[in-house]
Amino acid sequence: MLFNLLSLAAGLALLTLGADFLVRGAISFANRLGMPPLLIGLTVVGFGTSMPELLVSLQAALAGSPAIAVGNVVGSNIANILLILGVAAAISPIPARIPNLKRDMTMMLVAALVMLGLGYWGVVSFWLGLAMFALLAAYLAWVTRTDRRCMTDEEAELVVKLEGWKEALYILGGLAGLIFGASLLIDAATAIAREFGISEAVIGLTIVAVGTSLPELATSVVAAFRRHAEIALGNVIGSNIFNILGILGLTAIVVPVPVETSMAAFDIPFMVVMSLALIALILIAGRINRIAGLAMVAVYTGYVAWLL
């Protein structure tokens, strides 16, 4: 048992460090190629912070644990909205001052409804996965064409160039950390689930989901302390879109992913409701204040307690 817990902690640490290294190296490489900061933020950073979810979901599906793969995606989206935004808002109120926020929130809701449909369908097949990834690619292309605005301070921070050997070391080291960390996390989580009689779906929805969301959590907390809490909102919305259309889509392209009935009956609808609640809060109040943030963390705590 102790070995599994240590493996779980080591896997989470490697995923977090690996994602950070990969993003740093990839940003440098993208700048070397002359990519604009906006496109780097949407693609390199977006995919980079979602790499833990991708590696974990992919390895779980290949290892015959599809419940962990789907639970990781659904649980990460729930944790992003309630835990990550809740903690960030409790530190510093989150204003809704992101350009084209309504467009991106609409896409997040579309992705959530796609997940709801997949839950009722019962399986994410190769063709469905391909269609999901194509939808994500079309969305990114649309955003890149229509969102040509002045560079913000946050985008300016993306202009980073490392020496060639450091760049390669960061990218290769980050990928190695992600792959090895994902393997450790899946093996340990599966073993713990079996030892305590907890379903793999619950493990995926809780421990694995929160663990793979650590890059988003770290980014959001740092942004909140710097009084740029709106970055947390954009980070969460983008991550939720990537998780469903990109992570689950790519996983299904490699291997079909069945969706458990229990998740389709409660967890996926709960994710859709929380997405709607977030959109309603932003449209009505125009911000997420500290009280709302604390309430979101309380709801997430109750959700996890109910699962366990």
N, C-alpha and C positions, 0 to 999 in steps of 0.2 A: 504493500500500500504506500509506504513512504517513498519507494522508488518511483511509483506512478505519479505521486504528487510532485516530486522533484523534476520528473520528466515533463510534466505539465507546465511547471514554472519555467523550466529551461526552454521549452517550445515557445511559450508566450514571449519570453525575452528575445529569442532569436528572431521571431516574427517582427517584433517591434524594431529591433536594431537593423534587421535586414531591409525592412521597408524604408527606413530612414536613409540607409546607405544607398539603396537603389534610386530613390528619388533624387538625392544629391548628385549622384553620378549621371543619371538620365537628364537632369536639368542642364548640367554642364555640356553633355553631348548634344542636346537639342539646341543650345545656344551656339555651339560650334557649327551646327548645320544652318544657323540663321533663322530658326523658327521664332515667330513672334511670341511675346510673353503670354498673350491671351490663349493661344493654341497650346502652349506648354502647360498652362494651368489646367486647361480642359482635358488634355490627353495624358501627358507625362505624369503630372501630379495626381490627377484623378485615378489613373490606372495604378500608379505607384502605391498610393495609400490603400487601394483596394486589392493589392497583390496578396496580402495574407488571406483574405476571403477566397480569392481565386485558387490559391495553392491548396488551402484546406478543403474547399468544396471538391476540387478535382481529385485530390488524393482520397478523400472519403468516398466519393462515388466509385473510383477505381478499386478501392479496397472492399467494396460491397457494403458500405454504410451510407446509403443515399439519404437516410433520415438526418444524419449529421450535415450532409451537404446542403439540403434544403433548409434545415433548421438554422444553419449558419447564416444563410442569406436573409431569411425572414427575421431571425433574432437580431441580426446586426441592424436591420432597418428599424426595428422597434427600439433597440438600444440607442441608435443614433438620434431618434426623435425625443424620447423620454429622458434617457440618462445623459447623453452628451449635451444636447441643447439645454436640458434642465440644469446641469452643473454649470455650464457656461453662463446661463442667464442668472443663476444664483450668485455668481461672481460679479457679473456686470450685465445690466439689462441689454437685450439684443434689439437694436432698431432695424426696421425693415427698409434699409436704404440701399439695397443691391439693385443695380440696373437690370431691367428685364426679369425681375423676380417672379412676376405672375406667370411668365412663360415657362420658367424653370419649375415652378411649383405645379403647373399644369402637367408638365412632363413627368414629374415625380408621381402624380396621381395616376396618370396613364400607366406607368410602370407597375404601380400597386394594383391596379385593376387587371392588368395582364397576369400578375401573380395570382390574383383571386380566380381568374378564369382557368389558369393552369391547375390550381388546387382542385377545382371541380372536374377538370378533364382527367386528372389522376396521374399524368406522366408528362414529362418534358422530353419530347422526342428530338431526334437530330434536326428535322426540318423546322420544328418550332424554335429550337435553339438558334438555328441559322437566321430565322426571321427576326428573333429578338435582337441578335447582334447587329443585323442589318438596320433595324430601327434605331439602335444606339448610334451607329455610324452616320445615318441620315440626320439624326438630331445634332450630332457634333458638327457635321458639315454645315447645317443650317445656322447653328449658333456662330460658327466661325465667320460665315458670310454676313450675318446681320448684326453682330455685336462688335463692330469696329469702333471702339471708344478710346479715349485717351488712356494712357497707361497710369494705373493707380500706384500708390506706394507699395501695395502688396505685390502687384505684378512686377514692379521694378526690382523687388527682392529676388525675383526669379532669374535675373540676369547674372548668372554665376558661371565662371569658367575655371575649371581645375586643370592642372597639368595632365598631360596625356596618360601617364602611368597611374596617377591618382584616380583619374576618371575611370580607367579600366578596373582598378582595384575596388572602387566603390560599387561599380555595376556588378562585377563578378562576385564580390564578397556579399553584396546584398542579395543576389539571387541564391547563392549557396545558403545563406542564413535563412531565407524564406523557405527553401525546399526542405532543409534539414529540420527547421523549426516546425513546419507543417506536419512532417512525418512524426516527430516526437509528440506533438499535440494530439494528433488523431489516435495514435497508439495508446497514449496515456488516458485520454478522454474515454475511449472505448473500453479500456480495462476497468476504469473507475465506475463507468456505467454498469458494467456487468457485475462488478463486485457488490455494489449497493442495490442492484436491482432497479436502477433508474433507466428509463428508455433512452435510446440514442437520440431520439427527437428532442427530449428535454435537455440533454447535454449540449446538443447543437444549438438550441434556442437560448441557452444561458451561458455556460462557461466558455464554449468555443466562440459564440457570437460576440461576447464582451471582449474576449481575448483578441480576436481578429480586428476588433474596432478600436484597439488601443492607439493606432496612429491617428485616427480621427479625433479620439478623446484628447490626446496630447496636443494636437494642433489647435483644437477648440479652446482648451484651458489656457494655453499660452496666449492665444488671440484675445481671450477675455481679460486676462491680467494686463494686457497691453492696451485695453480699452478699444479693441477692434473686434468686439464680439460678433459683429455682423458677418465676419469671416466664418465663424462657426456655423451660421445659418446656411451660407452658400456651400460650405464643406459638407454639411449633412445632406442637403438636397441633392448635390452632385453625387455623393456616395450612394444614396438610396437608388438613384437612377442606374448608376454603374452596377450595383450589386445584383439587381434583378435582370436587367437587359444584358449586361456584360458578363458578370460572373456566372450566373446560372445559364445564360445563353451559351457561353464558351464551354462550360462543363457538359451541357447536353449535346453539344457538337461532338465531343469526344466519346461520351457514353450516355445513353438515355437515363434520365433521372425520375424515378417514381416519386409521387408526393403522398405522404401518409394521410389517411382519412382524418385523423385527429387534428392534424395541422390545418387541413382544408376546412374543418368544421369550426375551429376557434382562432388559432394563432394568425392565420393569414387574414381573416376578416378583422381581427383586432388591429393588425398592422394597417389595413385600409382605413379603419375608423380613426386611428391615431394620425394618419396622414391628413385626413379630412379635418380633424380637430386642429392640427397645426396650421393648415391653410386658413381655416375660419378665424383662428386667433390672430394671424398676421393681417388678414383683410379687415377685421373688425377693430382690433386694438392698435394695429400698426407697429407693434413691438411685443417682445416677450419680457415682462418685468421679473423681478426677483421672486415675488410671490408665485407667479405662474411657473417659474423655474423649479421652485421647491415642490410645488404641487406635481409637476411632471416627474420629478425624482421619486416622490411618494407613490405615484401610480405605477412606476416601473418596479419599485420595491414590492408592491402588492402583487403585480403580475408574476414576478419571479417566485414569490412565496406561494402563490396559487399553483404554479407549475410543480414546485417541489413538494 
